[in-house]
Amino acid sequence: MSDVCKHISEITELKTPDEFVCEECMKVGGSWVHLRTCQTCGVTLCCDTSPAKHMTQHFHHTGHPVVISAEPGDNWMWCYVDEAFVRYT
């Protein structure tokens, strides 16, 4: 991964969701479209297509830069800081 941003390059082990739910939507009875898992703290929250956009809010509040798709079969990472997208196997 030498051609990617330093935030993604620093990921050595993927954090994956324990449950396939947006933790914040569940608290307020909201709904989500797709899920993302933060690679700094492991929280799973909804994507920007979802009404509340909880993962982007999480990034703005914490500065945690990298998420992966928590959707089964998706193998990609996104860095909010560098706007870098990477597929992995």
C-alpha positions in Angstrom: 0.0 0.0 0.0 2.9 2.4 -0.6 1.0 4.4 -3.2 -1.8 5.4 -0.8 -2.1 8.0 1.9 -0.3 7.6 5.2 -3.5 7.1 7.2 -4.5 4.0 5.1 -0.9 2.8 5.0 -0.8 2.7 8.8 -3.7 0.2 8.9 -2.3 -3.2 9.8 -5.4 -5.0 11.0 -9.0 -4.3 10.0 -11.6 -3.6 12.6 -14.8 -5.3 11.6 -18.3 -4.7 13.0 -19.7 -6.9 15.8 -23.2 -6.1 14.6 -24.5 -4.8 11.3 -26.4 -1.8 12.8 -25.7 1.9 13.0 -25.1 2.4 16.8 -26.4 6.1 16.7 -29.5 5.4 14.5 -30.4 2.6 16.9 -30.4 5.1 19.8 -32.9 7.4 18.1 -35.0 5.0 16.0 -33.4 6.1 12.8 -32.6 4.2 9.6 -29.6 3.7 7.5 -28.7 2.7 3.9 -25.1 1.4 4.3 -22.6 1.0 7.2 -19.0 2.0 7.7 -16.6 0.9 10.4 -14.0 3.3 11.8 -10.5 1.9 11.7 -9.4 3.9 14.7 -12.0 3.0 17.3 -14.1 0.3 15.6 -17.5 2.0 15.9 -19.9 1.1 13.1 -22.2 4.0 11.8 -24.2 4.9 8.8 -22.8 6.3 5.5 -23.5 9.6 3.7 -26.3 8.1 1.7 -28.2 7.6 5.0 -30.3 10.4 6.4 -28.1 11.1 9.5 -24.6 10.6 8.0 -23.3 9.4 11.4 -19.9 8.3 10.2 -19.0 11.6 8.7 -20.2 13.3 11.9 -18.0 10.9 13.8 -15.0 11.9 11.6 -15.7 15.6 12.2 -16.0 15.1 16.0 -13.0 12.7 16.5 -10.7 13.2 13.5 -10.5 9.4 13.0 -9.5 9.4 9.3 -10.1 5.9 7.9 -13.3 3.8 7.5 -14.0 0.6 5.7 -17.3 -0.5 4.3 -19.1 -2.8 6.7 -21.2 -4.2 3.9 -20.7 -7.9 3.3 -18.7 -8.4 0.1 -17.3 -4.8 0.0 -13.6 -4.6 0.4 -12.6 -0.9 0.4 -11.3 1.8 2.7 -11.8 5.6 2.6 -9.7 8.2 4.2 -11.6 11.4 5.0 -8.5 13.5 5.4 -6.9 12.7 2.1 -10.1 11.7 0.2 -8.3 8.5 -0.7 -10.2 5.3 -1.8 -8.5 1.9 -1.8 -9.8 -1.5 -2.6 -8.2 -4.4 -0.7 -8.4 -8.2 -0.7 
